[in-house]
Amino acid sequence: MRAFILTLLLMVTGNAFSQDFQIGAHLGVGNVIGNEFARGKYAIYLQPMFNLSEVYSLGAELGTGNTLFPGDALVENEDMVNINGLDSRFTFFHIQNKFSLRGGKIGKYLGFGIGTTQLNVEVNEPQVISNDDFHQWNFSFNAEAGLRFKDYEVGLKYLFAGDSPSFRGQTNDATNRDVLLQAQTTHIIMLTVGYVIDFAKVKN
C-alpha cells in the first residue's frame, strides 16, 4: 500500500506542470459521531487533483489523523481493563471526486471519495498489556462540501473509517484481569480549512 501511494505521488508530481492540475493541503478538526468521545479528532491531508473539466476534478486524497487531546486509552477497574477503540490514530487513502461550482467571488464545492483507512489503537502500558499496537485496514469513504474563496477552502467533511480493531486477552501483570478492546464503528465529522495551488494559474 505504501509503495502504491508513493508511486501515485511520483506520477502526479511528474505530470503536475504538464496537466491542468491542482493540489490542496487541508486541516480538519472535529470529533466522532454516534458515540460519546470527549477528546476530539483532527486530520491533515492532501488532495492532488486533475481538472478534467471546468466543474469536475479527479484525483486522490492522502492523509493522517489522531485524537485531538491525547489521553489514556485504558479504563481499569478491579476485574477488567477496557481499551477505547475510538482513541485511535488513522491513515487514509481515497480516490477522490470533486465538483466545483464557480460563480462570483465565492465558489462552492462538493466531493466524495472511496478507498481505505487504517485504524491504530496504541496502548503504552507494557506493565498492563504486552500487545500495545492494534491496527487494521478498512473500507472507507468520505463526503465533503464547502466554499472556496480565491485559493482558500472552508467546509465540512465526513469520514467513515470502519470498525476499530478488536482484542480479548489478559493483563501482563499479576492480577490476570481480562483485557477487552471492542470493535467500534468510527464516523468522524470535521470542520476543514485548506489552501489550493492551481498549476494552470501558476503557468499563466
N, C-alpha and C positions, 0 to 999 in steps of 0.2 A: 504493500500500500504506500509506504514512504517513497519507494523508488518510482511508483506511478505518479505520485504527486509532484516529485522533483522533476520528472520528465515533462509533465504538463507545464510546470512553471518555466522550464527552459524553452519549450516550444513557444509559449505565449510571449516570453521576453524577446525571443529572437525575431518574432513577427510583429512586435509592437509598433515599430516605426514604418512598416510596410502595409499595415492594415488600418481600417477605421476601428481603432481600439481605445479602450479606456480602462483604468484601474482605480478602484476605490478602496480607501482604508477607513475602517469603521470601528467604533467603540459602542458597546451596548451594556446597559445596566438595568437590572430588573430582578425577577425572582421566579421561583417555580410556582405553578398554579395547580390547584386541585388538592394540594397537601399543605399542611402548616410547616413553614420553614422560615425562621426569622432572620437568617443570616444573608439572604440575597444571593444573586448571581451576577457575573459580568462576563463579557466576551470581547475579544479582539479578533477581527477577521478582515481578509482581503477579498475583493471581487474583481478579478481580471475578466473583462467582457469584450467581445467583438460586437460592434454595432452593425447588425445585418440590415437594418432599415432605419428610418427616422424614429420609429416608435419601439422597435424590438431589438434586444441585445441578448446574446447567448454566451455563456462562459462558465466560470467556476466560482466556488466560494470555499475558502480555506480559513479555518480559524481555531482558536482555543479559548477556553474559559475556565472559571473556577468559582469557588464560594467567595462572595464579596467581603464578608467579615469572618475570617478563619476562626474556628473553634474546635472543640474536641468532638470527634465523630462517635466516641464511645459514651454510652449511658450505662453505668454499672449499678448493680444492686447485689444483695447477698446471694441471690440464686442464679442470676443471668447477667450477661453482658450483651447489650444491643448495639449494633452499628447502624448509624443512619445512612441509608443508601442514597439519600438526596444530597449528602455532604460530599459531593464528587467534583473532580475536575473533568473537563470534556474536551475532546478534539473532534472537529467535524470537517467533512468534505462533501460538497454538493455540486451537482450540475445545476447551474443557476439560469433562470429565465427572468428577464426584466423588461417591463413595458414603461416607456416614458411618454407622458402627455405634456408637451410643452405648450405654453400659452402665456404671454405677458412676461413679467419679471419672475414669477414663481411658477415652476412646473410641478407636476405630480408624477409619482412612480408607483408601480405595483410589481411585485416579484414573487417567485416561488422557486424552490429547489428540492431535488431528491438526491439522496446519497446515503452516507453512513456516518455514524458518530460513535466514538469510543468513550465509555464512561469509566473513570478510575476512582475507586474509593480507597484512600490511603489511611492506614492506622499506624501511627508512630508510637506504639506502646509494646515493645518487644517483651516486656515482663508480663504482659497480659496475653498477647496472641502472637504466635510465630509468623503466620502469614499476614504481612502488613500491606499488601497491594492486591486489590481485587479489580479486575478490569474485564470488559467485553465490548465487542463491536456490535452495533445495532443498525438496522434500517432506520433512516431518519428523513425528515423533510422540514422545510421552513416556509413561511409566508411573510411578506413584508409589504408595507405601504407607507408613503410619506411624501414630503415636499422637498423640492430642490430649488435652491436659490444660487444662481451662478454655479460655482463648483462645490457647494456645500449641500449636504442632505441631512434631514431630520425626519425620523419616522418611528414606527413601531415594528417589532419583529417577533414572530412566534417560532419556536423551535420545538419539535417533537423529537426527543432523543432516545426513545425506547425505554426498556427496563434496566434499572441498575443491576449490578452483579448480585448474586445470592450465595450464601455460605452458611453452613451449620457445623459447629465443632465444639471444642472445649478449650478453656483457657490454658495458658502456658505456665501458670503458677500453681501453687499447692492447693488452691481452692477447687480446681476442676469444675468450674462453673460452665454452663452451656454458653456458647457464643452464637448469636443469631444475626445474620445480615439478610434482611428480607428484600426481595426484588421490589422496587417501586417504580412505576411508570413516571417518566420525567418529562414534564411540559414546562417550558420556560418562555416567559414573555419579557421583552426588554424595550426600553426607550433607547434609540440609537442616534448617533451623530457620525457623520462621515465627510471625507474630503475626496473628490473625484478628479483625477487627471485625465483629460480627454486628449489623446495624442494627435487626433486630427486637427484640433485647435492649436496645439503646440507647433505642428508643422507649418500651419498657416501664419 
